[in-house]
Amino acid sequence: MIMSGISPGRSAEQGLVVNGIANRVEVSFEFFPPSSEALASKHWQSLNRLAPLGPKFVSVTYGAGGSTRERTHQLVSRIRRETSLEPAAHLTCVGATVEEIEAVAESYWESGINHIVALRGDPQEGQERFEPHPGGFSGSVELIKHLKKMHDFEITVGCYPEIHPDAASSLADIDYLKRKMDAGATRAITQFFFDPEVYLRFVERAQAHGITIPIVPGILPVTSYSKIRQFSEQCGTQIPAWLTHLFETLDEDPATRNLVAAMVASEQCLQLQQAGVTDFHFYTLNRADLVYSVCHTLGLRPNQLACNP
């Protein structure tokens, strides 16, 4: 069942270069810190479920205004101490001074966490647009430059294959990604999308603009259609009509919804894989089973890498 525009026979010349080599798929996973101690155990179980797949790294999100900063630090530090996984900590420009952000970054470095996902961050609650803190960074380029001056952090950044809501144009958006690369970013992860062609066209435009860092597709399995619609409205992701049709009436039918979600995400990834994509980043929403099934479809099998119970 082909639900998007990409054809099963897409060649290397039409998309990403494969070079005839069957490269092993590599994955990374995003988690958010549990909101309470009661959820911490379930969260760690989700992390433990995905750890045997040998992810390249696992990232932990970071809330504005200090809402999850401490929990983010606790979680990435625990991952570093108690597992063989490579943690990456999110860091944003929202609601903090340069000095406050610098202190957080320094604490990560001292804890052995040298991979930062550097983001501008979403507007704070009550604001329609991002407003820089009077003593803070104006955006992610300034943040990246500052981090690289502090230490030799590995820097991952975000990008929008369907254009950032605040960008003046698609060209301006790609130019800003180029500026992030020039500032020191070594990898970009896309906002979630559903049509593989959207990602492939974006990569082609970025490469033509001189962007040479890996652009990893961000995959968001549909755990709740209503939640996905909310996310999409915030970030400008288009929801295809076929997706709406597949998930209508299923928010109250979790068993069927999960089966359909696994099918949709697996097909999306398999089509990207056929086009030459070997790296995938999964927005897990702290739910492991659905992501695990998609990774299995991509050919990943467990190894002995795991968290401590």
Order of alpha helices (4+ residues) and beta strands (2+ residues): beta-alpha-beta-alpha-beta-alpha-beta-alpha-beta-alpha-beta-alpha-beta-beta-alpha-alpha-alpha-beta-alpha
